[in-house]
Amino acid sequence: MSKGTIRKVAGPLVIAEGMRDANMFDVVRVSDQRLIGEIIEIHGDRASIQVYEETSGLGPGEPVESTGAPLSVELGPGLIGSIFDGIQRPLDDIMKASGNSLHRGVEIPALKRDIKWHFVPCVSEGDAVTAGDILGTVQETEIVVHRIMVPNGVNGTVSGISEGDFTVTEHIATVRSSDGEEHAVPLMQKWPVRVGRPYLEKLSPEMPLVTGQRVIDTLFPIAKGGVAAVPGPFGSGKTVVQHQLAKWAEADIVVYIGCGERGNEMTDVLNEFPELKDPKTGYSLMKRTVLIANTSDMPVAAREASIYTGITIAEYFRDMGYSVALMADSTSRWAEALREMSGRLEEMPGEEGYPAYLGSRLAQFYERAGRVRSLGHTPREGALSVIGAVSPPGGDISEPVSQATLRIVKVFWSLDSALAYRRHFPAVNWLTSYSLYVDTMEKWFNSHVHPDWMEQRSRIMRLLQEEAELQEIVKLVGMDALSAPDRLKLEAARSIREDFLHQDAFHEVDTYTPLEKQYTMMKLVLDYYQEAVDALARGVSADKLASLAVRERIGRFKYIPADRMEQEYKDILQVMHKEIQSLEQKEDY
């Protein structure tokens, strides 16, 4: 254990002397108040420490003590439903200990030590086990079974295991290695946050993470184990999109990181999530959620750590065989924390003052996502999908954080302030967004939803792109210059925008749309367009086809519950045929 003294304090950065025996990324305790920090640079016996708590009042000469261990998180029963800060301190326990204000130097373990969990073994004495094998289970919440795994680096034969009620620090099993050494295994294990958890094999992202958001699932899907970025200016709906994904994405576990978020937005999350009902189980959404709240007024260094804390917890559940969705809101504020620490370290700045290693740090974070086969004799398949919000200043995505993120992620949901001002939500711009997973998931969509899913999607995209070209002509020479077929194209595209892509996050039915209903809605709009084109060829006026009464029912179709969808679809088609036939008869007359 290395002990030194403070030489200089510069905001969250503390320079300490006498730290020759310390290592990079060791956790240290600073001053007599025992503030928690982490070594980020070493020169000889001088260490630069980023302190995760407020440093006002510190001065030269005060003691610094290294713990000799890297910044790690506690992984075990009690994670689900908890609210942590950026370095995994439980905020509810801190409030009970010190009131509403976050006091410095508070030392409270991340997982509660007084709660007993009922452990049920699934292996017996004499069984051979290796790292990643499941020893038994704990029913953590009504909907999450916590699988207790053999810690990394431990393998051998189970020499003892018992069922019963245990705290997270009590030993539930012992494993004898080949050299005869006994390893006691508690319910809890620790893992350094900056090191990705190992796995057996990374799998191809071939299946979608179904979100129930039509613009995402249909046009720009994300794969299970995929990575997506949601950049957008202030007020364009980034946080609401992330809340929707947290509520509705087809994930077993949700990890939500409020990284440098406004306090009131985190308060909304903390108030909303316990009240939200999980659509699959009927229980509160918090029964499968871990929240990491690191608001913008908290110490800036902890903001940098919060991303790693969150993704390490997410990897732990992925290793159990769960599908995990991680929401990071927002990586721009995380990058700002990097920039501030880099400036205080007097490093050579890169573009716009960000450190030169910004791109590699972002890649280290996003590349920890993936669909994997876990370690163990009976490997499990788990997935970790990462959705990161980016807040470019002034909505300019040419800035470094957005550009570095786009070089890494494969899905880009471009939020557009112009759409948001027109009250079109989600404000995802269909002309500038993209998903590079579409081709790899074509087979899945065609086999699991409908054989011509991708064909219908292509037609929808083509109509939207052609509409953009026609709108340029309209701006130059007016609507009258368009031919009748082009006017119909604009009407069909308007129907796609208003009836299909526009989705009300606060409507009990429209907030989530199953894939089968998304396909039916696509088909309904395209059926109208095809029928109108055919009728136009038979001499019916384009204006009359655009003002069919049935279009009101097409627009309201998204509010129809899924169990009445098929009948309503047939009824609308029937009415549409009758109205078009009636128009044709009038033309003939």
C-alpha positions in Angstrom: 0.0 0.0 0.0 1.5 3.3 -1.1 1.1 6.5 1.0 1.9 10.0 -0.1 1.0 13.6 0.4 -0.9 16.2 -1.6 1.4 18.7 -3.5 -1.2 20.5 -5.7 -5.0 20.7 -6.0 -6.6 21.9 -9.3 -10.4 21.3 -9.1 -11.0 17.6 -9.3 -7.3 16.9 -10.1 -5.0 16.3 -7.2 -1.2 15.8 -7.6 0.4 13.7 -4.9 4.0 12.9 -4.1 5.5 9.8 -2.6 3.4 7.4 -4.7 6.2 5.4 -6.4 4.7 2.1 -5.4 1.2 2.9 -6.7 -0.1 1.6 -10.0 -2.1 3.3 -12.8 -5.9 3.3 -12.1 -5.4 2.4 -8.4 -8.2 3.7 -6.2 -6.9 6.1 -3.6 -8.3 7.8 -0.5 -7.4 11.5 -0.4 -7.0 13.6 2.8 -8.3 12.8 6.3 -11.8 13.0 4.8 -11.0 9.9 2.8 -12.3 11.2 -0.5 -12.3 8.6 -3.2 -10.1 9.1 -6.3 -8.3 7.2 -9.1 -4.7 7.5 -10.4 -4.8 8.5 -14.0 -1.1 9.5 -14.6 2.2 8.7 -12.9 5.6 10.6 -13.3 8.3 9.1 -11.0 6.9 9.2 -7.5 4.3 11.9 -8.5 0.7 10.7 -9.2 -2.1 12.6 -10.8 -5.4 11.6 -9.2 -8.9 12.4 -10.4 -11.1 12.8 -7.3 -14.7 11.7 -7.5 -15.9 14.1 -4.8 -15.8 17.8 -4.2 -12.2 18.9 -3.5 -12.8 22.4 -2.0 -10.9 22.9 1.3 -8.1 20.4 0.4 -4.5 21.7 0.6 -0.9 20.6 0.2 0.5 18.3 2.8 -2.6 16.3 3.4 -2.3 12.4 3.2 -3.1 10.3 0.2 -3.4 6.5 0.6 -3.6 4.0 -2.3 -5.9 0.9 -1.8 -3.8 -1.1 -4.3 -6.9 -2.1 -6.2 -8.5 -0.6 -9.4 -11.9 1.0 -9.4 -14.3 -1.9 -9.2 -18.0 -2.6 -8.9 -19.8 -5.1 -6.7 -21.8 -7.6 -8.7 -24.4 -9.7 -7.0 -28.0 -9.7 -5.8 -29.3 -6.3 -4.9 -28.3 -4.5 -8.2 -31.8 -4.6 -9.7 -34.0 -1.7 -8.6 -31.1 0.2 -7.1 -30.0 3.8 -7.8 -26.3 4.4 -7.8 -24.1 7.4 -8.5 -21.2 7.3 -11.0 -18.9 5.2 -8.8 -21.7 2.8 -7.6 -22.5 4.4 -4.3 -26.1 3.7 -3.4 -27.9 7.0 -3.3 -30.9 5.8 -1.2 -28.6 4.5 1.5 -26.5 7.7 1.5 -29.7 9.7 1.9 -30.6 7.6 4.9 -27.1 8.1 6.4 -26.5 11.7 5.7 -29.8 13.4 4.5 -30.7 14.9 1.2 -27.2 16.4 0.5 -24.4 14.2 -0.8 -21.7 14.6 1.9 -18.0 14.0 1.2 -16.1 10.9 2.3 -19.2 8.8 2.9 -18.2 5.1 2.8 -21.3 2.9 2.2 -21.0 -0.5 0.4 -22.8 -0.7 -3.0 -24.7 -3.8 -2.2 -26.6 -4.0 1.1 -24.8 -6.2 3.7 -27.9 -6.8 5.9 -30.3 -8.4 3.4 -30.3 -12.2 3.2 -31.0 -13.8 -0.2 -32.3 -17.3 -0.6 -29.8 -19.3 -2.6 -30.8 -22.5 -4.5 -27.9 -24.6 -5.8 -28.0 -26.2 -9.3 -24.7 -28.1 -9.0 -23.7 -30.8 -6.5 -20.5 -31.6 -4.6 -18.0 -33.3 -6.8 -19.2 -31.5 -10.0 -16.5 -30.0 -12.1 -16.9 -26.3 -12.7 -15.1 -23.5 -14.5 -15.3 -19.7 -14.6 -18.7 -18.7 -15.8 -20.6 -21.8 -14.8 -23.8 -21.3 -12.8 -23.6 -22.6 -9.2 -27.2 -21.7 -8.3 -29.9 -19.0 -8.4 -31.4 -16.2 -6.3 -34.8 -14.9 -7.0 -33.8 -11.2 -6.9 -37.1 -9.7 -8.0 -40.4 -11.1 -9.2 -39.2 -11.1 -12.8 -35.4 -11.5 -12.5 -33.6 -14.7 -11.5 -30.1 -13.8 -10.4 -27.7 -16.6 -11.6 -24.7 -16.9 -9.3 -21.6 -17.7 -11.5 -18.2 -19.1 -10.7 -15.9 -16.0 -10.6 -13.3 -15.5 -13.3 -10.0 -17.4 -12.6 -11.7 -20.1 -10.5 -12.1 -23.6 -11.8 -12.0 -27.1 -10.3 -14.4 -29.4 -8.3 -17.2 -28.3 -6.1 -16.1 -29.4 -2.6 -19.0 -27.8 -0.7 -22.3 -26.0 -1.5 -25.3 -25.3 0.6 -28.9 -24.0 0.1 -30.2 -21.3 2.4 -30.3 -17.6 3.2 -27.1 -15.7 2.8 -25.9 -12.1 2.7 -23.8 -11.1 -0.3 -20.5 -11.5 1.6 -21.2 -15.0 3.0 -19.8 -18.0 1.2 -22.3 -20.3 -0.5 -19.8 -22.8 -2.1 -16.2 -23.8 -2.1 -14.3 -24.9 -5.3 -11.2 -27.1 -5.0 -8.7 -26.4 -7.8 -6.4 -29.1 -9.3 -3.6 -28.1 -7.0 -5.7 -28.7 -4.0 -6.4 -25.1 -3.1 -9.8 -24.2 -1.8 -11.6 -21.2 -3.2 -14.6 -19.8 -1.2 -17.3 -18.4 -3.4 -19.7 -15.7 -2.0 -22.9 -14.4 -3.6 -21.0 -11.3 -4.7 -18.0 -10.8 -6.9 -16.0 -7.7 -7.8 -14.9 -6.6 -11.3 -12.7 -3.6 -12.4 -14.8 -1.3 -14.4 -12.2 -0.4 -17.1 -11.7 -4.1 -18.1 -14.4 -5.8 -20.3 -15.7 -9.1 -18.9 -14.5 -12.1 -20.9 -16.7 -14.3 -23.0 -16.2 -17.4 -25.2 -17.3 -16.1 -28.6 -18.8 -13.0 -30.2 -21.8 -13.9 -32.4 -23.1 -12.1 -35.5 -25.9 -9.6 -34.9 -28.7 -11.4 -36.8 -31.9 -10.6 -34.9 -33.4 -7.2 -34.1 -33.9 -5.6 -30.7 -37.6 -5.0 -31.1 -38.6 -1.6 -29.6 -42.2 -1.1 -30.7 -41.2 2.2 -32.2 -42.2 2.1 -35.9 -39.5 4.4 -37.3 -36.9 2.4 -35.6 -38.1 -1.2 -36.1 -39.2 -0.7 -39.7 -36.8 1.8 -41.2 -33.7 1.8 -38.9 -33.6 -1.3 -36.8 -30.9 -2.0 -34.2 -29.7 -5.6 -33.7 -29.6 -7.4 -30.3 -26.0 -6.7 -29.3 -25.9 -3.7 -31.6 -24.8 -0.1 -31.0 -26.8 3.0 -31.9 -26.3 6.8 -31.5 -29.1 9.3 -31.0 -27.7 12.7 -31.8 -29.9 15.7 -31.8 -30.2 19.4 -30.7 -31.9 20.6 -27.5 -35.6 19.9 -27.4 -35.6 17.3 -30.2 -36.6 14.4 -27.9 -33.4 12.4 -27.2 -34.4 11.7 -23.6 -38.0 10.7 -24.5 -36.6 8.3 -27.2 -34.4 6.7 -24.6 -37.2 6.5 -22.1 -39.3 4.7 -24.8 -36.6 2.3 -25.5 -36.0 1.6 -21.8 -39.7 0.9 -21.4 -40.5 -1.1 -24.5 -37.2 -2.6 -25.9 -37.3 -6.4 -25.9 -34.6 -6.6 -23.2 -34.7 -8.6 -20.0 -32.6 -6.0 -18.1 -32.3 -2.3 -18.6 -29.3 -0.2 -17.4 -30.0 3.5 -17.6 -27.0 5.9 -17.1 -27.9 9.5 -16.6 -24.4 10.9 -17.4 -24.2 14.6 -16.7 -28.0 14.9 -17.1 -30.0 17.7 -15.7 -31.2 16.9 -12.2 -34.9 17.4 -13.0 -34.6 14.9 -16.0 -33.1 12.3 -13.7 -35.9 13.0 -11.2 -38.5 12.3 -13.9 -36.8 9.0 -14.6 -36.7 8.1 -10.9 -40.4 9.0 -10.5 -41.6 7.4 -13.8 -39.8 4.1 -13.8 -41.3 2.7 -10.5 -44.8 3.6 -11.8 -44.4 2.1 -15.3 -45.8 -1.3 -15.8 -43.6 -3.9 -17.7 -45.8 -4.9 -20.6 -44.6 -8.5 -20.5 -45.0 -9.2 -16.7 -47.3 -6.5 -15.4 -44.8 -5.6 -12.6 -43.0 -2.3 -12.2 -40.3 -1.5 -14.7 -37.9 -1.0 -11.8 -38.1 -4.8 -11.1 -35.7 -5.2 -14.1 -33.8 -1.9 -14.1 -30.6 -0.5 -12.7 -30.3 3.3 -12.6 -27.0 5.2 -12.5 -27.7 8.9 -11.7 -24.8 11.2 -12.2 -26.3 14.7 -12.6 -24.5 17.7 -14.1 -23.9 19.3 -10.7 -22.1 16.2 -9.3 -18.3 16.1 -9.5 -17.1 15.9 -13.1 -14.6 13.1 -12.6 -17.4 10.7 -11.4 -19.2 11.5 -14.7 -16.2 10.0 -16.6 -16.5 6.8 -14.4 -20.3 6.4 -14.6 -20.2 5.0 -18.2 -17.8 2.3 -17.2 -19.7 1.5 -14.0 -22.9 1.0 -16.0 -21.5 -1.1 -18.8 -19.7 -3.4 -16.3 -23.0 -4.1 -14.5 -24.7 -4.6 -17.9 -21.9 -7.2 -19.0 -22.5 -9.1 -15.7 -26.2 -9.6 -16.6 -25.2 -10.4 -20.2 -23.0 -13.2 -18.9 -26.0 -14.7 -17.1 -27.6 -15.2 -20.5 -29.9 -12.1 -20.4 -30.6 -9.6 -23.2 -29.5 -6.2 -21.7 -30.2 -2.8 -23.1 -28.0 0.0 -21.9 -29.0 3.7 -22.3 -26.3 6.3 -21.9 -27.6 9.9 -21.7 -25.5 11.6 -22.8 -22.0 10.7 -24.0 -21.3 14.3 -25.0 -21.3 15.3 -21.3 -19.1 12.3 -20.6 -16.7 13.6 -23.3 -16.8 17.1 -21.7 -15.6 15.5 -18.4 -12.8 13.9 -20.4 -11.9 17.3 -21.9 -11.9 19.0 -18.5 -9.6 16.4 -16.9 -7.3 16.4 -20.0 -7.0 20.2 -19.7 -6.1 20.0 -16.1 -3.5 17.4 -16.9 -2.1 19.9 -19.4 -2.3 17.3 -22.2 -2.0 18.4 -25.8 -5.5 19.2 -26.9 -7.1 17.8 -30.0 -10.0 19.2 -32.1 -12.1 21.7 -30.2 -10.1 21.0 -27.0 -11.1 17.4 -26.7 -8.3 15.0 -25.9 -6.5 13.3 -28.8 -7.7 9.9 -27.4 -11.4 10.8 -27.5 -12.1 8.4 -30.4 -10.3 5.5 -28.8 -12.1 6.0 -25.5 -15.5 6.1 -27.2 -14.6 2.9 -29.1 -13.5 1.1 -25.9 -17.0 1.9 -24.5 -19.1 1.0 -27.5 -17.1 -2.1 -28.5 -18.1 -3.8 -25.2 -21.5 -4.3 -26.7 -22.4 -7.5 -28.6 -24.2 -10.8 -28.7 -21.9 -13.3 -27.1 -21.6 -16.9 -25.9 -20.6 -16.8 -22.3 -17.8 -18.7 -20.5 -18.6 -22.1 -18.9 -19.1 -25.8 -19.6 -22.7 -25.0 -20.8 -22.3 -21.6 -22.6 -25.3 -19.3 -22.5 -26.2 -16.7 -25.2 -26.5 -13.1 -23.9 -26.7 -9.8 -25.6 -25.7 -6.3 -24.6 -27.1 -3.5 -26.8 -25.9 0.1 -26.3 -27.8 3.2 -27.2 -25.9 6.4 -26.6 -27.4 9.9 -26.8 -25.2 12.6 -28.2 -25.9 16.3 -27.5 -23.9 18.3 -30.1 -23.7 22.0 -29.3 -26.3 23.8 -31.5 -27.3 20.5 -33.1 -24.1 20.6 -35.3 -23.1 16.9 -35.8 -19.9 17.9 -37.5 -18.4 18.4 -34.0 -15.8 15.8 -32.7 -18.0 13.7 -30.3 -20.7 13.1 -32.9 -18.2 12.3 -35.7 -16.1 10.0 -33.5 -19.3 8.2 -32.4 -20.6 7.8 -36.0 -17.3 6.1 -37.0 -18.0 3.4 -34.4 -21.8 2.8 -34.2 -23.8 1.1 -36.9 -27.2 2.7 -36.3 -27.7 6.5 -36.5 -31.1 7.9 -35.5 -30.8 11.6 -36.5 -33.1 13.7 -34.5 -34.3 16.8 -36.3 -35.3 20.1 -34.6 -37.4 21.0 -37.6 -39.5 17.9 -37.2 -39.7 18.5 -33.4 -41.0 22.1 -34.0 -43.7 20.6 -36.2 -44.7 18.3 -33.3 -43.6 15.2 -35.3 -42.4 12.7 -32.7 -40.2 10.7 -32.6 -38.3 13.4 -34.6 -36.1 10.9 -36.4 -35.2 12.3 -39.8 -35.7 9.4 -42.3 -33.5 11.0 -44.9 -30.3 11.4 -42.8 -30.7 8.3 -40.5 -29.3 4.9 -41.3 -28.9 1.3 -40.0 -26.1 -0.9 -41.2 -27.8 -4.0 -39.7 -30.7 -4.0 -42.2 -29.1 -6.5 -44.6 -28.0 -8.9 -41.9 -31.5 -9.0 -40.4 -33.4 -9.3 -43.7 -33.7 -13.1 -43.3 -35.0 -12.7 -39.7 -37.7 -10.2 -40.6 -38.9 -12.1 -43.7 -39.1 -15.4 -41.7 -40.5 -14.2 -38.4 -42.9 -11.4 -39.5 -43.8 -11.7 -43.2 -42.0 -12.9 -46.3 -42.3 -9.5 -48.0 -41.4 -7.3 -45.0 -38.2 -6.0 -46.6 -39.9 -5.4 -49.9 -42.6 -3.3 -48.2 -39.9 -1.4 -46.2 -38.1 -0.7 -49.5 -41.2 0.7 -51.0 -41.8 3.0 -48.0 -38.3 4.3 -48.1 -38.5 4.9 -51.9 -41.7 6.9 -51.5 -40.1 9.1 -48.7 -37.0 9.8 -50.8 -39.1 10.6 -53.9 -41.2 12.9 -51.8 -38.1 14.9 -50.8 -37.2 15.3 -54.5 -40.7 16.4 -55.4 -40.8 18.9 -52.5 -37.8 20.6 -54.0 -39.8 21.1 -57.2 -42.8 22.3 -55.3 -40.7 25.0 -53.6 -39.4 26.2 -56.9 -42.5 26.2 -59.2 -45.5 25.3 -57.0 -47.8 22.3 -56.6 -49.6 22.9 -60.0 -46.4 22.0 -61.9 -46.6 18.4 -60.6 -48.3 15.6 -62.6 -51.3 13.7 -61.1 -49.1 10.6 -60.4 -46.6 12.8 -58.5 -49.3 14.5 -56.5 -50.5 11.0 -55.5 -47.0 10.2 -54.5 -46.9 13.2 -52.2 -50.2 12.1 -50.6 -48.9 8.6 -50.0 -45.7 10.0 -48.5 -47.8 12.3 -46.2 -49.8 9.3 -45.1 -46.5 7.4 -44.3 -45.2 10.4 -42.3 -48.4 11.3 -40.4 -50.1 7.9 -40.1 -47.1 5.5 -39.8 -44.0 7.3 -38.6 -45.6 9.7 -36.2 -46.1 7.9 -32.9 -47.6 9.1 -29.6 -45.4 8.1 -26.7 -48.2 8.9 -24.2 -51.1 7.1 -25.9 -51.8 3.7 -24.3 -52.1 1.9 -27.6 -49.8 3.9 -29.9 -46.9 4.0 -27.5 -45.9 0.4 -28.5 -46.6 -1.3 -31.9 -45.9 -5.0 -32.3 -44.1 -6.0 -35.5 -47.2 -7.7 -37.0 -49.1 -4.5 -36.6 -46.3 -2.4 -38.1 -46.4 -4.7 -41.1 -50.2 -4.3 -41.4 -49.9 -0.5 -41.1 -47.2 -0.4 -43.9 -49.4 -2.6 -46.0 -52.5 -0.4 -45.5 -50.8 2.8 -46.6 -49.2 1.0 -49.6 -52.6 -0.6 -50.5 -54.2 2.8 -50.6 -51.4 4.1 -52.8 -51.6 1.2 -55.2 -55.4 1.4 -55.4 -55.2 5.1 -56.0 -52.6 4.7 -58.8 -54.7 2.0 -60.5 -57.8 4.3 -60.2 -55.9 7.2 -61.6 -55.0 5.1 -64.7 -58.7 4.5 -65.1 -59.5 8.2 -65.2 -60.3 9.1 -61.6 -59.1 12.6 -60.5 -56.0 12.7 -58.2 -57.7 15.4 -56.0 -60.7 13.1 -55.3 -58.5 10.2 -54.6 -56.5 12.3 -52.1 -59.7 13.4 -50.3 -61.3 9.9 -49.8 -63.2 9.6 -46.5 -61.5 6.3 -45.7 -58.2 8.0 -45.3 -59.4 9.2 -41.8 -59.8 5.6 -40.8 -56.3 4.8 -42.2 -54.9 7.6 -40.0 -56.7 6.3 -36.9 -55.6 2.7 -37.5 -52.5 3.1 -35.2 -54.9 3.6 -32.2 -56.6 0.2 -32.9 -55.6 -2.5 -30.3 -53.6 -5.4 -31.8 -56.4 -7.9 -31.2 -58.9 -5.9 -33.4 -56.3 -5.1 -36.0 -57.1 -7.9 -38.6 -60.8 -7.1 -38.7 -60.3 -3.4 -38.9 -57.8 -3.9 -41.8 -60.3 -5.9 -43.8 -63.1 -3.3 -43.1 -60.9 -0.4 -44.2 -60.0 -2.3 -47.5 -63.6 -3.0 -48.1 -64.7 0.6 -47.6 -61.7 1.8 -49.8 -62.8 -0.4 -52.7 -66.4 0.9 -52.4 -65.4 4.6 -52.3 -63.0 4.2 -55.3 -65.7 2.3 -57.3 -68.1 5.1 -56.5 -65.7 7.7 -57.8 -65.2 5.6 -61.0 -68.9 5.3 -61.6 -69.3 9.1 -61.3 -66.4 9.6 -63.8 -68.1 7.2 -66.2 -71.4 9.0 -65.7 
